[in-house]
Amino acid sequence: MLDKIKQVTSNHKVLIQNFSYLSALQVFNMLVPLITYPYLIRVLGKETYGLVVYAQAIVGYLVILIDFGFNISATKEISIHRNNKEKLEEVVSSVFIIKGALFFISVIILISLTFIIPQAKEYKTLFLLTLWMCLYNVIFPIWYFQGIEQMKYITYITLVSRLSFLGLIFIFIKSQNDYLFIPILNGVGALIAGIAALYIIFIKHYINFRIPKKAVLNKYFKDSLIIFTSRISSLKDNTPTFLIGTFLGNSEVAYYDLVYKVIRVLISVFDNITNVFFPRVAKSKDHNLNRRIVKFELVFIVIAYTLLCIFAKQIVLIIGGEQMLPSIPIFYILGLLLLRPLSSFIGATVLVTNNLTKEFSKNLIYATIVYFLITLLLFPLKIVSVYTFAMTIVLALFFEIGHRLYIIRKNQLKHWIL
């Protein structure tokens, strides 16, 4: 038995290392907000803290635009051509140029929104500073490091920048009026991380930046456009926060955000399974490995959800105190989102790997449509609440998974998951 374990470990050493690095990174990234949450919710108050989260939800839409699906399409290209320096330079240069153009468009969009959205009008500086999220997506190329399967760089860089942010939060934020330091300190950390990542790519790895031909840029744009279309489904991730802040209030945003932050910690761990194994499966098309991972992930998701429900009250009291007790029922609802990483894994490693990218995109578009239709029904039915807004995103996920399994069965790919 031990010999078999050693053999498996040896055969998948890189995968295990990358999964460990990414898991540590993602958990830390999610834990930092949870560590600062008890302090910020008490110093800033529910209303002001909810406003900051509301601004992040608005800018989150622009992050989806800038990402443009390159975390999948560019990762795949880098993975396939990792030993071809000229091709690597073409991919890296093209992606940076396209992302830069999308960032410029995003800035114009946000400035326009500050004249339209009531909260943005009053707190224009907060919304503009929150653009750090977009800048980070441009200058921190996680897709490159995933493609070459060297996640240690991502981990080391992010740990340093986030630890700096963690310490400075307690130094600079002392009262409700200091809320602008949240995006400022995040922005500084993002800038440091981005510069370090660019140094590794262009100096340490000797990747030369060059201006590709228009036809080459069009190719990468079109290749990723299909993925981006599917990523439009990510709109529904920010929409509950946006709707809660718009129709219910910033306190309700704080309730929802507390739960969502905890759920994201768990989701990030399972998401790393996709991030680590997708390049390997895309290259080898090993359906046996894929099937084992699906079963392993499902078992641990069930265990995680059960524990989450059992300890929901204790989690709320520790992180937010008694003032946040109304968020407990949200745990039972949003906890079901733990199935999302499994759905993402199946979509990437089964559908995309088997050239079913269009079906993959359509699936997510359909799920997004279902989400918005269900959400719209809440208003005429007069059942608008933070709990029903949470339910709509879970119901959309159930539809996404069910339809995805239908596509797999239709294309006779059940052996990839069963």
LOPA-668540 format. One line per 8 residues: number of its first residue (from 0); for each residue x, y, z of C-alpha. Coordinates in nm, 2 decimals, padded with zeros to 4 digits, always signed. Layout:
NUM	X/Y/Z ~ ...
This chain:
0	+00.00/+00.00/+00.00 ~ +00.28/+00.24/+00.10 ~ +00.47/+00.15/-00.22 ~ +00.16/+00.23/-00.43 ~ +00.11/+00.57/-00.25 ~ +00.48/+00.65/-00.31 ~ +00.44/+00.56/-00.68 ~ +00.13/+00.78/-00.72
8	+00.31/+01.06/-00.54 ~ +00.61/+01.03/-00.76 ~ +00.41/+01.01/-01.09 ~ +00.21/+01.32/-01.00 ~ +00.48/+01.51/-00.80 ~ +00.43/+01.84/-01.00 ~ +00.05/+01.82/-00.98 ~ +00.07/+01.77/-00.60
16	+00.31/+02.05/-00.55 ~ +00.10/+02.29/-00.77 ~ -00.22/+02.19/-00.59 ~ -00.05/+02.25/-00.25 ~ +00.09/+02.59/-00.36 ~ -00.24/+02.71/-00.50 ~ -00.44/+02.58/-00.21 ~ -00.22/+02.76/+00.04
24	-00.25/+03.07/-00.17 ~ -00.62/+03.07/-00.22 ~ -00.70/+02.98/+00.14 ~ -00.47/+03.27/+00.25 ~ -00.63/+03.51/+00.00 ~ -00.98/+03.42/+00.14 ~ -00.87/+03.41/+00.50 ~ -00.72/+03.77/+00.49
32	-01.07/+03.92/+00.45 ~ -01.20/+03.69/+00.72 ~ -00.92/+03.79/+00.96 ~ -00.98/+04.16/+00.89 ~ -01.36/+04.13/+00.88 ~ -01.42/+04.12/+01.26 ~ -01.21/+04.44/+01.30 ~ -01.35/+04.63/+01.00
40	-01.72/+04.55/+01.07 ~ -01.68/+04.69/+01.42 ~ -01.47/+04.99/+01.33 ~ -01.65/+05.09/+01.01 ~ -02.00/+04.96/+01.10 ~ -02.23/+04.75/+00.89 ~ -02.34/+05.04/+00.67 ~ -02.00/+05.17/+00.57
48	-01.85/+04.82/+00.53 ~ -02.15/+04.72/+00.32 ~ -02.08/+05.03/+00.10 ~ -01.72/+04.92/+00.04 ~ -01.84/+04.57/-00.06 ~ -02.11/+04.72/-00.29 ~ -01.84/+04.92/-00.47 ~ -01.63/+04.59/-00.51
56	-01.94/+04.42/-00.66 ~ -01.98/+04.70/-00.92 ~ -01.61/+04.69/-01.02 ~ -01.63/+04.31/-01.02 ~ -01.84/+04.33/-01.34 ~ -01.55/+04.51/-01.50 ~ -01.30/+04.24/-01.38 ~ -01.50/+03.99/-01.57
64	-01.46/+04.20/-01.88 ~ -01.08/+04.23/-01.84 ~ -01.03/+03.86/-01.76 ~ -01.20/+03.79/-02.09 ~ -01.17/+03.41/-02.04 ~ -00.79/+03.42/-02.07 ~ -00.75/+03.22/-01.74 ~ -00.87/+02.93/-01.95
72	-00.78/+03.00/-02.31 ~ -00.43/+03.15/-02.24 ~ -00.36/+02.88/-01.98 ~ -00.43/+02.62/-02.24 ~ -00.20/+02.79/-02.50 ~ +00.08/+02.84/-02.26 ~ +00.05/+02.47/-02.15 ~ +00.07/+02.34/-02.50
80	+00.36/+02.57/-02.62 ~ +00.55/+02.60/-02.29 ~ +00.87/+02.47/-02.46 ~ +00.84/+02.70/-02.76 ~ +00.99/+03.04/-02.66 ~ +00.87/+03.22/-02.97 ~ +00.52/+03.10/-02.93 ~ +00.52/+03.19/-02.56
88	+00.62/+03.54/-02.64 ~ +00.34/+03.57/-02.89 ~ +00.08/+03.44/-02.64 ~ +00.21/+03.66/-02.35 ~ +00.24/+03.97/-02.56 ~ -00.10/+03.93/-02.72 ~ -00.28/+03.87/-02.39 ~ -00.12/+04.17/-02.22
96	-00.21/+04.40/-02.50 ~ -00.58/+04.28/-02.52 ~ -00.61/+04.30/-02.14 ~ -00.46/+04.65/-02.14 ~ -00.72/+04.77/-02.40 ~ -01.00/+04.62/-02.20 ~ -00.87/+04.80/-01.88 ~ -00.88/+05.13/-02.06
104	-01.24/+05.06/-02.17 ~ -01.33/+04.96/-01.81 ~ -01.20/+05.29/-01.67 ~ -01.42/+05.48/-01.91 ~ -01.72/+05.26/-01.81 ~ -01.67/+05.32/-01.44 ~ -01.63/+05.69/-01.47 ~ -01.96/+05.69/-01.66
112	-02.13/+05.49/-01.39 ~ -02.02/+05.74/-01.12 ~ -02.27/+05.98/-01.28 ~ -02.55/+05.73/-01.29 ~ -02.55/+05.51/-00.98 ~ -02.66/+05.71/-00.67 ~ -02.41/+05.56/-00.43 ~ -02.13/+05.61/-00.69
120	-02.22/+05.97/-00.73 ~ -02.18/+06.04/-00.35 ~ -01.88/+05.81/-00.31 ~ -01.70/+05.86/-00.64 ~ -01.35/+05.84/-00.49 ~ -01.42/+05.50/-00.33 ~ -01.55/+05.35/-00.66 ~ -01.25/+05.48/-00.86
128	-01.00/+05.36/-00.61 ~ -01.17/+05.01/-00.62 ~ -01.04/+04.99/-00.98 ~ -00.73/+04.83/-00.82 ~ -00.92/+04.50/-00.88 ~ -00.91/+04.56/-01.26 ~ -00.54/+04.66/-01.25 ~ -00.45/+04.35/-01.06
136	-00.62/+04.13/-01.32 ~ -00.41/+04.30/-01.59 ~ -00.06/+04.29/-01.44 ~ -00.08/+03.97/-01.24 ~ -00.07/+03.69/-01.51 ~ -00.19/+03.39/-01.32 ~ -00.27/+03.22/-01.65 ~ +00.11/+03.22/-01.74
144	+00.22/+03.05/-01.42 ~ -00.07/+02.80/-01.44 ~ +00.02/+02.71/-01.80 ~ +00.39/+02.64/-01.72 ~ +00.28/+02.46/-01.40 ~ +00.49/+02.67/-01.17 ~ +00.24/+02.79/-00.91 ~ +00.51/+02.86/-00.65
152	+00.57/+03.20/-00.79 ~ +00.21/+03.30/-00.76 ~ +00.21/+03.18/-00.40 ~ +00.52/+03.35/-00.28 ~ +00.44/+03.68/-00.45 ~ +00.08/+03.70/-00.32 ~ +00.17/+03.59/+00.03 ~ +00.42/+03.88/+00.07
160	+00.18/+04.14/-00.08 ~ -00.13/+04.02/+00.12 ~ +00.07/+04.00/+00.45 ~ +00.17/+04.36/+00.40 ~ -00.20/+04.46/+00.34 ~ -00.30/+04.26/+00.65 ~ -00.07/+04.45/+00.88 ~ -00.14/+04.79/+00.74
168	-00.52/+04.76/+00.78 ~ -00.48/+04.76/+01.16 ~ -00.24/+05.06/+01.14 ~ -00.43/+05.29/+00.91 ~ -00.80/+05.22/+00.97 ~ -00.90/+05.35/+01.31 ~ -01.24/+05.51/+01.25 ~ -01.54/+05.50/+01.01
176	-01.38/+05.79/+00.81 ~ -01.08/+05.57/+00.71 ~ -01.28/+05.34/+00.48 ~ -01.08/+05.47/+00.17 ~ -00.77/+05.30/+00.30 ~ -00.93/+04.96/+00.21 ~ -00.90/+05.01/-00.17 ~ -00.58/+05.21/-00.13
184	-00.39/+04.94/+00.06 ~ -00.53/+04.67/-00.16 ~ -00.41/+04.86/-00.46 ~ -00.06/+04.90/-00.33 ~ -00.04/+04.53/-00.26 ~ -00.17/+04.45/-00.61 ~ +00.08/+04.68/-00.77 ~ +00.37/+04.52/-00.58
192	+00.25/+04.17/-00.67 ~ +00.21/+04.26/-01.04 ~ +00.56/+04.42/-01.07 ~ +00.71/+04.11/-00.91 ~ +00.52/+03.88/-01.15 ~ +00.62/+04.08/-01.45 ~ +00.99/+04.07/-01.34 ~ +00.98/+03.69/-01.33
200	+00.83/+03.66/-01.68 ~ +01.03/+03.92/-01.87 ~ +01.36/+03.92/-01.68 ~ +01.40/+03.58/-01.51 ~ +01.22/+03.37/-01.78 ~ +01.36/+03.59/-02.07 ~ +01.02/+03.64/-02.23 ~ +01.05/+03.93/-02.47
208	+00.75/+04.16/-02.52 ~ +00.67/+04.23/-02.88 ~ +00.39/+04.38/-03.07 ~ +00.21/+04.10/-03.26 ~ +00.04/+04.14/-03.59 ~ -00.32/+04.24/-03.60 ~ -00.42/+03.90/-03.73 ~ -00.25/+03.73/-03.43
216	-00.43/+03.96/-03.19 ~ -00.76/+03.89/-03.36 ~ -00.69/+03.52/-03.33 ~ -00.63/+03.52/-02.95 ~ -00.92/+03.76/-02.91 ~ -01.16/+03.54/-03.10 ~ -01.03/+03.22/-02.93 ~ -01.10/+03.37/-02.59
224	-01.43/+03.54/-02.69 ~ -01.60/+03.20/-02.68 ~ -01.47/+03.14/-02.32 ~ -01.56/+03.50/-02.23 ~ -01.91/+03.45/-02.35 ~ -01.94/+03.16/-02.11 ~ -01.78/+03.37/-01.84 ~ -02.06/+03.62/-01.87
232	-02.23/+03.37/-01.63 ~ -02.00/+03.52/-01.37 ~ -02.23/+03.82/-01.38 ~ -02.46/+03.64/-01.15 ~ -02.19/+03.61/-00.89 ~ -02.18/+03.99/-00.83 ~ -02.55/+04.05/-00.90 ~ -02.69/+03.93/-00.56
240	-02.46/+04.18/-00.38 ~ -02.55/+04.45/-00.63 ~ -02.93/+04.39/-00.59 ~ -02.91/+04.35/-00.21 ~ -02.73/+04.69/-00.19 ~ -02.96/+04.86/-00.43 ~ -03.30/+04.73/-00.30 ~ -03.24/+04.63/+00.06
248	-02.95/+04.83/+00.20 ~ -02.58/+04.81/+00.30 ~ -02.64/+04.62/+00.63 ~ -02.80/+04.33/+00.43 ~ -02.49/+04.35/+00.20 ~ -02.28/+04.29/+00.51 ~ -02.49/+03.99/+00.61 ~ -02.45/+03.83/+00.27
256	-02.09/+03.92/+00.23 ~ -01.99/+03.75/+00.56 ~ -02.13/+03.42/+00.44 ~ -02.00/+03.45/+00.09 ~ -01.65/+03.52/+00.22 ~ -01.66/+03.20/+00.42 ~ -01.80/+02.99/+00.13 ~ -01.53/+03.13/-00.10
264	-01.26/+03.00/+00.13 ~ -01.39/+02.65/+00.08 ~ -01.46/+02.70/-00.29 ~ -01.11/+02.83/-00.36 ~ -00.96/+02.50/-00.23 ~ -01.18/+02.29/-00.46 ~ -01.12/+02.54/-00.75 ~ -00.75/+02.46/-00.73
272	-00.83/+02.11/-00.84 ~ -00.94/+02.26/-01.18 ~ -00.65/+02.51/-01.19 ~ -00.39/+02.24/-01.13 ~ -00.53/+01.94/-01.33 ~ -00.68/+02.12/-01.63 ~ -00.34/+02.18/-01.81 ~ -00.25/+01.82/-01.75
280	-00.58/+01.67/-01.86 ~ -00.60/+01.91/-02.16 ~ -00.26/+01.78/-02.28 ~ -00.29/+01.41/-02.19 ~ -00.67/+01.36/-02.21 ~ -00.65/+01.11/-01.93 ~ -01.01/+01.03/-01.85 ~ -00.92/+00.78/-01.58
288	-00.74/+01.05/-01.38 ~ -01.03/+01.28/-01.44 ~ -01.29/+01.03/-01.31 ~ -01.10/+00.97/-00.99 ~ -01.07/+01.34/-00.92 ~ -01.45/+01.39/-00.97 ~ -01.53/+01.12/-00.72 ~ -01.27/+01.25/-00.47
296	-01.40/+01.61/-00.50 ~ -01.77/+01.51/-00.45 ~ -01.70/+01.33/-00.13 ~ -01.51/+01.62/+00.03 ~ -01.77/+01.87/-00.09 ~ -02.04/+01.67/+00.10 ~ -01.83/+01.66/+00.41 ~ -01.75/+02.03/+00.39
304	-02.12/+02.13/+00.35 ~ -02.22/+01.92/+00.65 ~ -01.96/+02.07/+00.88 ~ -02.05/+02.42/+00.75 ~ -02.42/+02.38/+00.85 ~ -02.33/+02.23/+01.19 ~ -02.10/+02.52/+01.29 ~ -02.27/+02.81/+01.11
312	-02.37/+02.99/+01.43 ~ -02.03/+02.96/+01.59 ~ -01.87/+03.09/+01.27 ~ -02.10/+03.40/+01.26 ~ -02.04/+03.48/+01.63 ~ -01.66/+03.46/+01.60 ~ -01.63/+03.66/+01.28 ~ -01.91/+03.91/+01.31
320	-02.06/+03.90/+01.66 ~ -02.42/+03.90/+01.76 ~ -02.51/+04.18/+01.52 ~ -02.45/+03.94/+01.23 ~ -02.67/+03.66/+01.35 ~ -02.93/+03.72/+01.08 ~ -02.67/+03.58/+00.83 ~ -02.70/+03.22/+00.97
328	-02.97/+03.10/+00.74 ~ -02.77/+03.22/+00.44 ~ -02.51/+02.96/+00.53 ~ -02.75/+02.68/+00.47 ~ -02.84/+02.83/+00.13 ~ -02.51/+02.95/-00.01 ~ -02.33/+02.64/+00.13 ~ -02.47/+02.45/-00.17
336	-02.24/+02.67/-00.39 ~ -01.97/+02.43/-00.28 ~ -02.08/+02.22/-00.58 ~ -01.97/+02.50/-00.82 ~ -01.60/+02.39/-00.83 ~ -01.71/+02.04/-00.93 ~ -01.92/+02.18/-01.21 ~ -01.63/+02.40/-01.32
344	-01.40/+02.10/-01.32 ~ -01.63/+01.89/-01.53 ~ -01.68/+02.18/-01.77 ~ -01.31/+02.25/-01.82 ~ -01.17/+01.90/-01.82 ~ -01.45/+01.72/-01.99 ~ -01.63/+01.96/-02.22 ~ -01.34/+02.20/-02.32
352	-01.08/+01.92/-02.34 ~ -01.31/+01.73/-02.58 ~ -01.37/+02.02/-02.81 ~ -01.72/+02.10/-02.67 ~ -01.63/+02.46/-02.60 ~ -01.95/+02.59/-02.77 ~ -02.17/+02.36/-02.57 ~ -01.98/+02.47/-02.26
360	-02.05/+02.83/-02.34 ~ -02.41/+02.77/-02.42 ~ -02.45/+02.59/-02.09 ~ -02.33/+02.88/-01.89 ~ -02.54/+03.13/-02.09 ~ -02.85/+02.92/-02.03 ~ -02.77/+02.91/-01.66 ~ -02.73/+03.28/-01.65
368	-03.06/+03.34/-01.83 ~ -03.23/+03.10/-01.58 ~ -03.07/+03.30/-01.29 ~ -03.20/+03.63/-01.41 ~ -03.55/+03.50/-01.49 ~ -03.58/+03.35/-01.14 ~ -03.45/+03.68/-00.99 ~ -03.70/+03.88/-01.19
376	-03.98/+03.67/-01.05 ~ -03.90/+03.77/-00.70 ~ -04.03/+04.12/-00.76 ~ -04.38/+04.06/-00.88 ~ -04.41/+03.77/-00.62 ~ -04.30/+04.03/-00.35 ~ -04.06/+03.78/-00.19 ~ -03.75/+04.00/-00.22
384	-03.51/+03.94/+00.07 ~ -03.14/+03.86/+00.12 ~ -03.24/+03.49/+00.16 ~ -03.43/+03.47/-00.17 ~ -03.16/+03.65/-00.36 ~ -02.92/+03.38/-00.22 ~ -03.16/+03.11/-00.33 ~ -03.17/+03.23/-00.70
392	-02.79/+03.18/-00.75 ~ -02.81/+02.83/-00.60 ~ -03.10/+02.73/-00.83 ~ -02.91/+02.85/-01.13 ~ -02.61/+02.64/-01.03 ~ -02.84/+02.33/-01.01 ~ -02.96/+02.40/-01.36 ~ -02.60/+02.44/-01.48
400	-02.49/+02.11/-01.34 ~ -02.79/+01.92/-01.47 ~ -02.76/+02.06/-01.82 ~ -02.38/+01.99/-01.82 ~ -02.44/+01.63/-01.73 ~ -02.70/+01.61/-02.01 ~ -02.43/+01.73/-02.26 ~ -02.18/+01.47/-02.13
408	-02.43/+01.19/-02.17 ~ -02.54/+01.31/-02.51 ~ -02.18/+01.31/-02.64 ~ -02.11/+00.97/-02.48 ~ -01.85/+01.10/-02.23 ~ -01.99/+00.94/-01.91 ~ -01.67/+00.74/-01.87 ~ -01.49/+01.08/-01.79
416	-01.69/+01.12/-01.47 ~ -01.84/+00.78/-01.38
